[in-house]
């Protein structure tokens, strides 16, 4: 899949110019486990939040809302700062650890 935008983070209007509207993505509290997802974009909200957009191999889209602290926008299930994601990067969310 090819993308026209060179950087992962975009402003809302900038994302729209590239044809990316996060409002059409399924909002999730956690990315699905063990499914390869391709990073599309991180669309800025307020000064402390970003909407990270992903797509799976079937074309299903996901929107993960991340609130930042001290410049860190950690996607917990990926153990990754959203600021470190790249357009087209494939990620896989790890399973929750089980407590015995």
PDB file as gemmi writes it, atoms N, CA and C in Angstrom:
CRYST1    1.000    1.000    1.000  90.00  90.00  90.00 P 1                      
ATOM      1  N   UNK A   1       0.850  -1.180   0.000  1.00  0.00           N  
ATOM      2  CA  UNK A   1       0.000   0.000   0.000  1.00  0.00           C  
ATOM      3  C   UNK A   1       0.892   1.238   0.000  1.00  0.00           C  
ATOM      4  N   UNK A   2       0.594   2.174  -0.862  1.00  0.00           N  
ATOM      5  CA  UNK A   2       1.366   3.402  -0.986  1.00  0.00           C  
ATOM      6  C   UNK A   2       0.626   4.562  -0.322  1.00  0.00           C  
ATOM      7  N   UNK A   3       1.402   5.443   0.289  1.00  0.00           N  
ATOM      8  CA  UNK A   3       0.836   6.630   0.920  1.00  0.00           C  
ATOM      9  C   UNK A   3       1.535   7.860   0.356  1.00  0.00           C  
ATOM     10  N   UNK A   4       0.783   8.939   0.215  1.00  0.00           N  
ATOM     11  CA  UNK A   4       1.338  10.176  -0.330  1.00  0.00           C  
ATOM     12  C   UNK A   4       2.040  11.028   0.716  1.00  0.00           C  
ATOM     13  N   UNK A   5       1.716  10.829   1.980  1.00  0.00           N  
ATOM     14  CA  UNK A   5       2.297  11.668   3.023  1.00  0.00           C  
ATOM     15  C   UNK A   5       3.598  11.046   3.538  1.00  0.00           C  
ATOM     16  N   UNK A   6       4.639  11.871   3.680  1.00  0.00           N  
ATOM     17  CA  UNK A   6       5.951  11.354   4.062  1.00  0.00           C  
ATOM     18  C   UNK A   6       6.136  11.118   5.561  1.00  0.00           C  
ATOM     19  N   UNK A   7       5.404  11.834   6.385  1.00  0.00           N  
ATOM     20  CA  UNK A   7       5.593  11.705   7.835  1.00  0.00           C  
ATOM     21  C   UNK A   7       4.342  11.145   8.481  1.00  0.00           C  
ATOM     22  N   UNK A   8       4.533  10.464   9.622  1.00  0.00           N  
ATOM     23  CA  UNK A   8       3.423   9.817  10.311  1.00  0.00           C  
ATOM     24  C   UNK A   8       2.473  10.838  10.931  1.00  0.00           C  
ATOM     25  N   UNK A   9       3.005  11.864  11.589  1.00  0.00           N  
ATOM     26  CA  UNK A   9       2.149  12.823  12.285  1.00  0.00           C  
ATOM     27  C   UNK A   9       1.685  13.929  11.339  1.00  0.00           C  
ATOM     28  N   UNK A  10       0.383  14.205  11.418  1.00  0.00           N  
ATOM     29  CA  UNK A  10      -0.240  15.218  10.571  1.00  0.00           C  
ATOM     30  C   UNK A  10      -1.265  16.000  11.382  1.00  0.00           C  
ATOM     31  N   UNK A  11      -1.488  17.240  11.010  1.00  0.00           N  
ATOM     32  CA  UNK A  11      -2.598  17.992  11.564  1.00  0.00           C  
ATOM     33  C   UNK A  11      -3.894  17.514  10.921  1.00  0.00           C  
ATOM     34  N   UNK A  12      -5.030  17.835  11.529  1.00  0.00           N  
ATOM     35  CA  UNK A  12      -6.315  17.373  11.015  1.00  0.00           C  
ATOM     36  C   UNK A  12      -6.543  17.811   9.570  1.00  0.00           C  
ATOM     37  N   UNK A  13      -6.369  19.093   9.296  1.00  0.00           N  
ATOM     38  CA  UNK A  13      -6.603  19.602   7.938  1.00  0.00           C  
ATOM     39  C   UNK A  13      -5.589  19.032   6.944  1.00  0.00           C  
ATOM     40  N   UNK A  14      -4.364  18.890   7.396  1.00  0.00           N  
ATOM     41  CA  UNK A  14      -3.332  18.301   6.547  1.00  0.00           C  
ATOM     42  C   UNK A  14      -3.702  16.858   6.186  1.00  0.00           C  
ATOM     43  N   UNK A  15      -4.204  16.105   7.164  1.00  0.00           N  
ATOM     44  CA  UNK A  15      -4.637  14.727   6.913  1.00  0.00           C  
ATOM     45  C   UNK A  15      -5.768  14.703   5.882  1.00  0.00           C  
ATOM     46  N   UNK A  16      -6.719  15.616   6.028  1.00  0.00           N  
ATOM     47  CA  UNK A  16      -7.825  15.679   5.065  1.00  0.00           C  
ATOM     48  C   UNK A  16      -7.321  15.955   3.651  1.00  0.00           C  
ATOM     49  N   UNK A  17      -6.301  16.797   3.535  1.00  0.00           N  
ATOM     50  CA  UNK A  17      -5.730  17.089   2.218  1.00  0.00           C  
ATOM     51  C   UNK A  17      -5.158  15.833   1.565  1.00  0.00           C  
ATOM     52  N   UNK A  18      -4.703  14.887   2.383  1.00  0.00           N  
ATOM     53  CA  UNK A  18      -4.178  13.611   1.874  1.00  0.00           C  
ATOM     54  C   UNK A  18      -5.275  12.556   1.759  1.00  0.00           C  
ATOM     55  N   UNK A  19      -6.517  12.947   2.028  1.00  0.00           N  
ATOM     56  CA  UNK A  19      -7.635  12.011   1.922  1.00  0.00           C  
ATOM     57  C   UNK A  19      -7.802  11.114   3.134  1.00  0.00           C  
ATOM     58  N   UNK A  20      -7.217  11.513   4.263  1.00  0.00           N  
ATOM     59  CA  UNK A  20      -7.297  10.721   5.492  1.00  0.00           C  
ATOM     60  C   UNK A  20      -8.259  11.405   6.455  1.00  0.00           C  
ATOM     61  N   UNK A  21      -9.367  10.749   6.759  1.00  0.00           N  
ATOM     62  CA  UNK A  21     -10.343  11.276   7.715  1.00  0.00           C  
ATOM     63  C   UNK A  21     -10.538  10.236   8.813  1.00  0.00           C  
ATOM     64  N   UNK A  22      -9.940  10.483   9.971  1.00  0.00           N  
ATOM     65  CA  UNK A  22      -9.962   9.492  11.053  1.00  0.00           C  
ATOM     66  C   UNK A  22     -11.369   9.190  11.547  1.00  0.00           C  
ATOM     67  N   UNK A  23     -12.326  10.063  11.267  1.00  0.00           N  
ATOM     68  CA  UNK A  23     -13.686   9.854  11.769  1.00  0.00           C  
ATOM     69  C   UNK A  23     -14.329   8.605  11.177  1.00  0.00           C  
ATOM     70  N   UNK A  24     -13.809   8.113  10.058  1.00  0.00           N  
ATOM     71  CA  UNK A  24     -14.336   6.898   9.451  1.00  0.00           C  
ATOM     72  C   UNK A  24     -13.677   5.621   9.955  1.00  0.00           C  
ATOM     73  N   UNK A  25     -12.709   5.749  10.844  1.00  0.00           N  
ATOM     74  CA  UNK A  25     -11.993   4.590  11.379  1.00  0.00           C  
ATOM     75  C   UNK A  25     -12.684   4.089  12.642  1.00  0.00           C  
ATOM     76  N   UNK A  26     -12.626   2.790  12.890  1.00  0.00           N  
ATOM     77  CA  UNK A  26     -13.211   2.223  14.110  1.00  0.00           C  
ATOM     78  C   UNK A  26     -12.352   2.609  15.304  1.00  0.00           C  
ATOM     79  N   UNK A  27     -12.963   3.277  16.283  1.00  0.00           N  
ATOM     80  CA  UNK A  27     -12.226   3.654  17.483  1.00  0.00           C  
ATOM     81  C   UNK A  27     -12.108   2.442  18.392  1.00  0.00           C  
ATOM     82  N   UNK A  28     -10.892   2.166  18.843  1.00  0.00           N  
ATOM     83  CA  UNK A  28     -10.645   1.034  19.728  1.00  0.00           C  
ATOM     84  C   UNK A  28      -9.871   1.512  20.952  1.00  0.00           C  
ATOM     85  N   UNK A  29     -10.117   0.853  22.085  1.00  0.00           N  
ATOM     86  CA  UNK A  29      -9.371   1.164  23.302  1.00  0.00           C  
ATOM     87  C   UNK A  29      -8.043   0.426  23.344  1.00  0.00           C  
ATOM     88  N   UNK A  30      -7.952  -0.594  22.513  1.00  0.00           N  
ATOM     89  CA  UNK A  30      -6.744  -1.414  22.425  1.00  0.00           C  
ATOM     90  C   UNK A  30      -6.698  -2.015  21.023  1.00  0.00           C  
ATOM     91  N   UNK A  31      -5.516  -2.034  20.424  1.00  0.00           N  
ATOM     92  CA  UNK A  31      -5.372  -2.638  19.102  1.00  0.00           C  
ATOM     93  C   UNK A  31      -5.546  -4.148  19.210  1.00  0.00           C  
ATOM     94  N   UNK A  32      -6.084  -4.791  18.164  1.00  0.00           N  
ATOM     95  CA  UNK A  32      -6.295  -6.241  18.223  1.00  0.00           C  
ATOM     96  C   UNK A  32      -4.963  -6.984  18.354  1.00  0.00           C  
ATOM     97  N   UNK A  33      -4.994  -8.066  19.114  1.00  0.00           N  
ATOM     98  CA  UNK A  33      -3.782  -8.840  19.380  1.00  0.00           C  
ATOM     99  C   UNK A  33      -3.426  -9.743  18.209  1.00  0.00           C  
ATOM    100  N   UNK A  34      -2.141  -9.915  18.008  1.00  0.00           N  
ATOM    101  CA  UNK A  34      -1.587 -10.889  17.064  1.00  0.00           C  
ATOM    102  C   UNK A  34      -2.046 -10.700  15.616  1.00  0.00           C  
ATOM    103  N   UNK A  35      -2.431  -9.486  15.256  1.00  0.00           N  
ATOM    104  CA  UNK A  35      -2.832  -9.173  13.878  1.00  0.00           C  
ATOM    105  C   UNK A  35      -1.877  -8.101  13.347  1.00  0.00           C  
ATOM    106  N   UNK A  36      -1.179  -8.368  12.250  1.00  0.00           N  
ATOM    107  CA  UNK A  36      -0.300  -7.342  11.685  1.00  0.00           C  
ATOM    108  C   UNK A  36      -1.120  -6.121  11.240  1.00  0.00           C  
ATOM    109  N   UNK A  37      -0.693  -4.962  11.677  1.00  0.00           N  
ATOM    110  CA  UNK A  37      -1.354  -3.701  11.330  1.00  0.00           C  
ATOM    111  C   UNK A  37      -0.334  -2.769  10.695  1.00  0.00           C  
ATOM    112  N   UNK A  38      -0.769  -2.063   9.668  1.00  0.00           N  
ATOM    113  CA  UNK A  38       0.098  -1.087   9.029  1.00  0.00           C  
ATOM    114  C   UNK A  38      -0.260   0.303   9.544  1.00  0.00           C  
ATOM    115  N   UNK A  39       0.757   1.053   9.958  1.00  0.00           N  
ATOM    116  CA  UNK A  39       0.557   2.414  10.446  1.00  0.00           C  
ATOM    117  C   UNK A  39       0.285   3.339   9.264  1.00  0.00           C  
ATOM    118  N   UNK A  40      -0.794   4.105   9.364  1.00  0.00           N  
ATOM    119  CA  UNK A  40      -1.170   5.026   8.288  1.00  0.00           C  
ATOM    120  C   UNK A  40      -0.778   6.454   8.638  1.00  0.00           C  
ATOM    121  N   UNK A  41      -1.240   6.921   9.804  1.00  0.00           N  
ATOM    122  CA  UNK A  41      -0.956   8.299  10.197  1.00  0.00           C  
ATOM    123  C   UNK A  41      -1.285   8.496  11.666  1.00  0.00           C  
ATOM    124  N   UNK A  42      -0.704   9.535  12.233  1.00  0.00           N  
ATOM    125  CA  UNK A  42      -1.049   9.988  13.573  1.00  0.00           C  
ATOM    126  C   UNK A  42      -1.588  11.398  13.425  1.00  0.00           C  
ATOM    127  N   UNK A  43      -2.874  11.576  13.666  1.00  0.00           N  
ATOM    128  CA  UNK A  43      -3.516  12.873  13.465  1.00  0.00           C  
ATOM    129  C   UNK A  43      -3.630  13.583  14.807  1.00  0.00           C  
ATOM    130  N   UNK A  44      -3.028  14.757  14.890  1.00  0.00           N  
ATOM    131  CA  UNK A  44      -3.042  15.518  16.135  1.00  0.00           C  
ATOM    132  C   UNK A  44      -4.440  15.996  16.477  1.00  0.00           C  
ATOM    133  N   UNK A  45      -4.759  15.917  17.769  1.00  0.00           N  
ATOM    134  CA  UNK A  45      -5.987  16.487  18.304  1.00  0.00           C  
ATOM    135  C   UNK A  45      -5.593  17.778  18.994  1.00  0.00           C  
ATOM    136  N   UNK A  46      -5.766  17.800  20.315  1.00  0.00           N  
ATOM    137  CA  UNK A  46      -5.282  18.928  21.105  1.00  0.00           C  
ATOM    138  C   UNK A  46      -3.762  18.825  21.199  1.00  0.00           C  
ATOM    139  N   UNK A  47      -3.188  19.646  22.055  1.00  0.00           N  
ATOM    140  CA  UNK A  47      -1.734  19.648  22.194  1.00  0.00           C  
ATOM    141  C   UNK A  47      -1.195  18.397  22.876  1.00  0.00           C  
ATOM    142  N   UNK A  48      -2.063  17.623  23.509  1.00  0.00           N  
ATOM    143  CA  UNK A  48      -1.563  16.459  24.245  1.00  0.00           C  
ATOM    144  C   UNK A  48      -2.176  15.137  23.794  1.00  0.00           C  
ATOM    145  N   UNK A  49      -2.785  15.089  22.619  1.00  0.00           N  
ATOM    146  CA  UNK A  49      -3.311  13.803  22.155  1.00  0.00           C  
ATOM    147  C   UNK A  49      -3.157  13.637  20.643  1.00  0.00           C  
ATOM    148  N   UNK A  50      -3.112  12.373  20.255  1.00  0.00           N  
ATOM    149  CA  UNK A  50      -2.920  12.009  18.857  1.00  0.00           C  
ATOM    150  C   UNK A  50      -3.797  10.799  18.553  1.00  0.00           C  
ATOM    151  N   UNK A  51      -4.341  10.773  17.369  1.00  0.00           N  
ATOM    152  CA  UNK A  51      -5.170   9.642  16.933  1.00  0.00           C  
ATOM    153  C   UNK A  51      -4.337   8.826  15.949  1.00  0.00           C  
ATOM    154  N   UNK A  52      -3.936   7.636  16.375  1.00  0.00           N  
ATOM    155  CA  UNK A  52      -3.089   6.778  15.551  1.00  0.00           C  
ATOM    156  C   UNK A  52      -3.973   5.879  14.700  1.00  0.00           C  
ATOM    157  N   UNK A  53      -3.733   5.895  13.408  1.00  0.00           N  
ATOM    158  CA  UNK A  53      -4.571   5.167  12.455  1.00  0.00           C  
ATOM    159  C   UNK A  53      -3.812   3.982  11.873  1.00  0.00           C  
ATOM    160  N   UNK A  54      -4.505   2.843  11.833  1.00  0.00           N  
ATOM    161  CA  UNK A  54      -3.916   1.598  11.343  1.00  0.00           C  
ATOM    162  C   UNK A  54      -4.904   0.895  10.424  1.00  0.00           C  
ATOM    163  N   UNK A  55      -4.383  -0.021   9.597  1.00  0.00           N  
ATOM    164  CA  UNK A  55      -5.216  -0.851   8.735  1.00  0.00           C  
ATOM    165  C   UNK A  55      -4.666  -2.272   8.766  1.00  0.00           C  
ATOM    166  N   UNK A  56      -5.573  -3.267   8.745  1.00  0.00           N  
ATOM    167  CA  UNK A  56      -5.114  -4.657   8.716  1.00  0.00           C  
ATOM    168  C   UNK A  56      -5.142  -5.187   7.281  1.00  0.00           C  
ATOM    169  N   UNK A  57      -4.774  -6.444   7.111  1.00  0.00           N  
ATOM    170  CA  UNK A  57      -4.664  -7.028   5.771  1.00  0.00           C  
ATOM    171  C   UNK A  57      -6.005  -7.165   5.062  1.00  0.00           C  
ATOM    172  N   UNK A  58      -7.103  -7.151   5.829  1.00  0.00           N  
ATOM    173  CA  UNK A  58      -8.431  -7.278   5.219  1.00  0.00           C  
ATOM    174  C   UNK A  58      -9.030  -5.928   4.842  1.00  0.00           C  
ATOM    175  N   UNK A  59      -8.355  -4.842   5.231  1.00  0.00           N  
ATOM    176  CA  UNK A  59      -8.856  -3.504   4.943  1.00  0.00           C  
ATOM    177  C   UNK A  59      -9.607  -2.864   6.092  1.00  0.00           C  
ATOM    178  N   UNK A  60      -9.735  -3.572   7.219  1.00  0.00           N  
ATOM    179  CA  UNK A  60     -10.402  -2.998   8.394  1.00  0.00           C  
ATOM    180  C   UNK A  60      -9.479  -1.949   9.011  1.00  0.00           C  
ATOM    181  N   UNK A  61     -10.072  -0.815   9.385  1.00  0.00           N  
ATOM    182  CA  UNK A  61      -9.282   0.289   9.928  1.00  0.00           C  
ATOM    183  C   UNK A  61      -9.524   0.459  11.422  1.00  0.00           C  
ATOM    184  N   UNK A  62      -8.495   0.975  12.099  1.00  0.00           N  
ATOM    185  CA  UNK A  62      -8.529   1.156  13.548  1.00  0.00           C  
ATOM    186  C   UNK A  62      -8.007   2.541  13.898  1.00  0.00           C  
ATOM    187  N   UNK A  63      -8.660   3.152  14.902  1.00  0.00           N  
ATOM    188  CA  UNK A  63      -8.216   4.455  15.417  1.00  0.00           C  
ATOM    189  C   UNK A  63      -7.938   4.296  16.903  1.00  0.00           C  
ATOM    190  N   UNK A  64      -6.700   4.523  17.290  1.00  0.00           N  
ATOM    191  CA  UNK A  64      -6.296   4.395  18.692  1.00  0.00           C  
ATOM    192  C   UNK A  64      -5.933   5.780  19.192  1.00  0.00           C  
ATOM    193  N   UNK A  65      -6.699   6.277  20.165  1.00  0.00           N  
ATOM    194  CA  UNK A  65      -6.512   7.616  20.727  1.00  0.00           C  
ATOM    195  C   UNK A  65      -5.475   7.523  21.847  1.00  0.00           C  
ATOM    196  N   UNK A  66      -4.423   8.322  21.752  1.00  0.00           N  
ATOM    197  CA  UNK A  66      -3.340   8.295  22.732  1.00  0.00           C  
ATOM    198  C   UNK A  66      -3.192   9.684  23.345  1.00  0.00           C  
ATOM    199  N   UNK A  67      -3.183   9.741  24.671  1.00  0.00           N  
ATOM    200  CA  UNK A  67      -2.920  10.985  25.383  1.00  0.00           C  
ATOM    201  C   UNK A  67      -1.461  10.977  25.815  1.00  0.00           C  
ATOM    202  N   UNK A  68      -0.772  12.066  25.541  1.00  0.00           N  
ATOM    203  CA  UNK A  68       0.656  12.127  25.831  1.00  0.00           C  
ATOM    204  C   UNK A  68       0.977  12.785  27.157  1.00  0.00           C  
ATOM    205  N   UNK A  69       2.171  12.451  27.619  1.00  0.00           N  
ATOM    206  CA  UNK A  69       2.721  13.047  28.835  1.00  0.00           C  
ATOM    207  C   UNK A  69       4.212  13.266  28.611  1.00  0.00           C  
ATOM    208  N   UNK A  70       4.668  14.467  28.832  1.00  0.00           N  
ATOM    209  CA  UNK A  70       6.092  14.807  28.717  1.00  0.00           C  
ATOM    210  C   UNK A  70       6.665  14.401  27.354  1.00  0.00           C  
ATOM    211  N   UNK A  71       5.896  14.637  26.303  1.00  0.00           N  
ATOM    212  CA  UNK A  71       6.365  14.338  24.959  1.00  0.00           C  
ATOM    213  C   UNK A  71       6.321  12.873  24.571  1.00  0.00           C  
ATOM    214  N   UNK A  72       5.767  12.039  25.435  1.00  0.00           N  
ATOM    215  CA  UNK A  72       5.662  10.603  25.163  1.00  0.00           C  
ATOM    216  C   UNK A  72       4.201  10.259  24.889  1.00  0.00           C  
ATOM    217  N   UNK A  73       3.961   9.550  23.803  1.00  0.00           N  
ATOM    218  CA  UNK A  73       2.617   9.131  23.401  1.00  0.00           C  
ATOM    219  C   UNK A  73       2.647   7.608  23.254  1.00  0.00           C  
ATOM    220  N   UNK A  74       2.705   6.932  24.387  1.00  0.00           N  
ATOM    221  CA  UNK A  74       2.957   5.490  24.397  1.00  0.00           C  
ATOM    222  C   UNK A  74       1.691   4.695  24.076  1.00  0.00           C  
ATOM    223  N   UNK A  75       1.807   3.848  23.071  1.00  0.00           N  
ATOM    224  CA  UNK A  75       0.760   2.881  22.747  1.00  0.00           C  
ATOM    225  C   UNK A  75       1.131   1.641  23.548  1.00  0.00           C  
ATOM    226  N   UNK A  76       0.436   1.428  24.664  1.00  0.00           N  
ATOM    227  CA  UNK A  76       0.840   0.400  25.632  1.00  0.00           C  
ATOM    228  C   UNK A  76       0.968  -0.987  25.022  1.00  0.00           C  
ATOM    229  N   UNK A  77      -0.010  -1.388  24.218  1.00  0.00           N  
ATOM    230  CA  UNK A  77       0.018  -2.750  23.682  1.00  0.00           C  
ATOM    231  C   UNK A  77       1.133  -2.967  22.660  1.00  0.00           C  
ATOM    232  N   UNK A  78       1.705  -1.882  22.160  1.00  0.00           N  
ATOM    233  CA  UNK A  78       2.853  -1.985  21.257  1.00  0.00           C  
ATOM    234  C   UNK A  78       4.158  -1.692  21.979  1.00  0.00           C  
ATOM    235  N   UNK A  79       4.056  -1.126  23.189  1.00  0.00           N  
ATOM    236  CA  UNK A  79       5.222  -0.673  23.951  1.00  0.00           C  
ATOM    237  C   UNK A  79       6.078   0.236  23.064  1.00  0.00           C  
ATOM    238  N   UNK A  80       5.399   1.213  22.459  1.00  0.00           N  
ATOM    239  CA  UNK A  80       6.033   2.066  21.471  1.00  0.00           C  
ATOM    240  C   UNK A  80       5.474   3.479  21.564  1.00  0.00           C  
ATOM    241  N   UNK A  81       6.357   4.462  21.466  1.00  0.00           N  
ATOM    242  CA  UNK A  81       5.941   5.855  21.420  1.00  0.00           C  
ATOM    243  C   UNK A  81       5.400   6.139  20.016  1.00  0.00           C  
ATOM    244  N   UNK A  82       4.197   6.644  19.927  1.00  0.00           N  
ATOM    245  CA  UNK A  82       3.584   6.935  18.628  1.00  0.00           C  
ATOM    246  C   UNK A  82       4.461   7.868  17.790  1.00  0.00           C  
ATOM    247  N   UNK A  83       5.249   8.693  18.437  1.00  0.00           N  
ATOM    248  CA  UNK A  83       6.131   9.608  17.713  1.00  0.00           C  
ATOM    249  C   UNK A  83       7.232   8.864  16.954  1.00  0.00           C  
ATOM    250  N   UNK A  84       7.472   7.604  17.311  1.00  0.00           N  
ATOM    251  CA  UNK A  84       8.508   6.808  16.650  1.00  0.00           C  
ATOM    252  C   UNK A  84       7.969   5.984  15.481  1.00  0.00           C  
ATOM    253  N   UNK A  85       6.648   5.988  15.290  1.00  0.00           N  
ATOM    254  CA  UNK A  85       6.061   5.232  14.179  1.00  0.00           C  
ATOM    255  C   UNK A  85       6.371   5.901  12.843  1.00  0.00           C  
ATOM    256  N   UNK A  86       6.436   5.082  11.811  1.00  0.00           N  
ATOM    257  CA  UNK A  86       6.656   5.586  10.456  1.00  0.00           C  
ATOM    258  C   UNK A  86       5.498   5.155   9.570  1.00  0.00           C  
ATOM    259  N   UNK A  87       5.215   5.936   8.565  1.00  0.00           N  
ATOM    260  CA  UNK A  87       4.163   5.600   7.602  1.00  0.00           C  
ATOM    261  C   UNK A  87       4.502   4.258   6.957  1.00  0.00           C  
ATOM    262  N   UNK A  88       3.537   3.336   6.978  1.00  0.00           N  
ATOM    263  CA  UNK A  88       3.736   2.031   6.366  1.00  0.00           C  
ATOM    264  C   UNK A  88       4.376   0.993   7.263  1.00  0.00           C  
ATOM    265  N   UNK A  89       4.784   1.388   8.464  1.00  0.00           N  
ATOM    266  CA  UNK A  89       5.402   0.440   9.396  1.00  0.00           C  
ATOM    267  C   UNK A  89       4.379  -0.603   9.834  1.00  0.00           C  
ATOM    268  N   UNK A  90       4.777  -1.857   9.859  1.00  0.00           N  
ATOM    269  CA  UNK A  90       3.890  -2.931  10.302  1.00  0.00           C  
ATOM    270  C   UNK A  90       4.197  -3.245  11.763  1.00  0.00           C  
ATOM    271  N   UNK A  91       3.133  -3.278  12.576  1.00  0.00           N  
ATOM    272  CA  UNK A  91       3.255  -3.559  14.006  1.00  0.00           C  
ATOM    273  C   UNK A  91       2.278  -4.670  14.379  1.00  0.00           C  
ATOM    274  N   UNK A  92       2.574  -5.344  15.487  1.00  0.00           N  
ATOM    275  CA  UNK A  92       1.689  -6.387  15.998  1.00  0.00           C  
ATOM    276  C   UNK A  92       1.550  -6.175  17.495  1.00  0.00           C  
ATOM    277  N   UNK A  93       0.305  -6.036  17.959  1.00  0.00           N  
ATOM    278  CA  UNK A  93       0.047  -5.855  19.387  1.00  0.00           C  
ATOM    279  C   UNK A  93       0.244  -7.178  20.110  1.00  0.00           C  
ATOM    280  N   UNK A  94       0.949  -7.114  21.218  1.00  0.00           N  
ATOM    281  CA  UNK A  94       1.198  -8.309  22.019  1.00  0.00           C  
ATOM    282  C   UNK A  94      -0.033  -8.661  22.841  1.00  0.00           C  
ATOM    283  N   UNK A  95      -0.131  -9.913  23.192  1.00  0.00           N  
ATOM    284  CA  UNK A  95      -1.218 -10.379  24.055  1.00  0.00           C  
ATOM    285  C   UNK A  95      -1.003  -9.839  25.459  1.00  0.00           C  
ATOM    286  N   UNK A  96      -2.106  -9.662  26.177  1.00  0.00           N  
ATOM    287  CA  UNK A  96      -2.014  -9.263  27.575  1.00  0.00           C  
ATOM    288  C   UNK A  96      -1.345 -10.382  28.349  1.00  0.00           C  
ATOM    289  N   UNK A  97      -0.473 -10.066  29.279  1.00  0.00           N  
ATOM    290  CA  UNK A  97       0.103 -11.136  30.103  1.00  0.00           C  
ATOM    291  C   UNK A  97      -0.986 -11.758  30.978  1.00  0.00           C  
ATOM    292  N   UNK A  98      -0.927 -13.051  31.155  1.00  0.00           N  
ATOM    293  CA  UNK A  98      -1.914 -13.726  31.997  1.00  0.00           C  
ATOM    294  C   UNK A  98      -1.367 -13.868  33.402  1.00  0.00           C  
ATOM    295  N   UNK A  99      -2.233 -13.700  34.370  1.00  0.00           N  
ATOM    296  CA  UNK A  99      -1.856 -13.815  35.776  1.00  0.00           C  
ATOM    297  C   UNK A  99      -2.332 -15.164  36.274  1.00  0.00           C  
ATOM    298  N   UNK A 100      -1.435 -15.901  36.897  1.00  0.00           N  
ATOM    299  CA  UNK A 100      -1.805 -17.221  37.424  1.00  0.00           C  
ATOM    300  C   UNK A 100      -1.723 -17.231  38.921  1.00  0.00           C  
TER     301      UNK A 100                                                      
END                                                                             
